[in-house]
Amino acid sequence: MALYMVQMTYTSETWTTLVKNPQDRTIPSRDLVQKLGGKLLGLYYSLGKYDGMVLFEVPDDITASAVSLAVKASGIMKVNEITRLFTMDEALEAMRKAGGGQFSVPTS
């Protein structure tokens, strides 16, 4: 399974609703990810640029895109940025592959 991080910001309308009627948003998030064959690892609220972050695992990039699109289509968020995360083993594999390639730089 591949690991993904979503950095999200709710709309002001969503915050108005949540302040009036607090809700555990991990429940619908977990249900969506599970329905698409994955696992929700956590939903965290934060201070700063983003309102929160979600970590989840799904089989591939297409499934991750489907999760993101389903949430975007709901209209509850202003920002929904998704990033593929790599384990250290995956990063090392990429570094080894990069070491076997060559990239020519511009010459003057």
N, C-alpha and C positions, 0 to 999 in steps of 0.2 A: 504494500500500500504506500502511496505517496502522501507526504505531509504538506499541508497548506496553512497559511496564516492569512486571515482577513482582518484588515484594519477598517473600522467602520465609524460612521458618524450618522446619528439619527437626524431626521428632520425636526424642526421645532414642533410640528403637530404631533409627532410620535412622542416627544418628550412631554408635551402637555398631557397626552393620554396616560403615559406611564406615571407621571407625578400624581394625577388624579386617581389612577387605578394601578398601583404597582403590580407588576407581573414578572414571573420568572421566565425570561426569554430563552433560557437554555432548553426548555421543553420543546417549543416548536423548532428550534435550531437542531436539536438532537433528532427529532422526528424526521425532518427533511433530509439530513445527512444519512440517517439509517435507511430511509426509503430509497435513496440512491446508491446504496451498497457500501456506505462508509461508517465511520465512527467519529462522534464529536468528542474531542479531548478536553475542551474547556471553552468557556465564554467569560471574558474578563472585562470589567469596566475600568476606565483609566482617566487620569487627568492629562491635559495637554491637547495636542492637535486632534486626536481621535477620541471618540467617546468610549471605544472599547476595541477588543481584539478577540478573534475566535480562532481556535486551532482545531483542525479536523484532518482525518485520513480518509482518502477515497482511492479507488483503484488507478485512476489516471487523470490527465489534464482535462479531457472532455467531461468527465463526471464533475470535476472541480468547477469547470465553467458552468455546468448545469446548476450546481448549487448556487453559485454567484448570480446567475441570471434569474433564478427563481426568487431570490431575495430582492434583487433589483426591481423585478416586475411587481413586487408587493407595494413599492412606493414609500416604504417606511424609512429609507435611508437617503442621505445626501451623498455620502461617500461609501463605497464598498470596494476597497482595493484588495486584490488577492495576490498572494506571493507564494510561489512554490519553494519549499524549504528542503534542504538536502542534509542528510546525516553526514557525519565526518567521513565514514567509509565511502559514501557517494562522492563527496568533495575530493577525497584522495584519488579515487578512480578518475575523476575528471582531470585532476592535476597531472596524473600519469599519462593520460591520453594527450593532454596539451603538450607535455614534454616531448612527445613523439612527432609533433607537427612543427611546421615552420611557417612564420608569417613574415613576409618581406616588408621592410619599412620603406617609405619614400626616400629617394636619393636626390641630392641636389645637383 
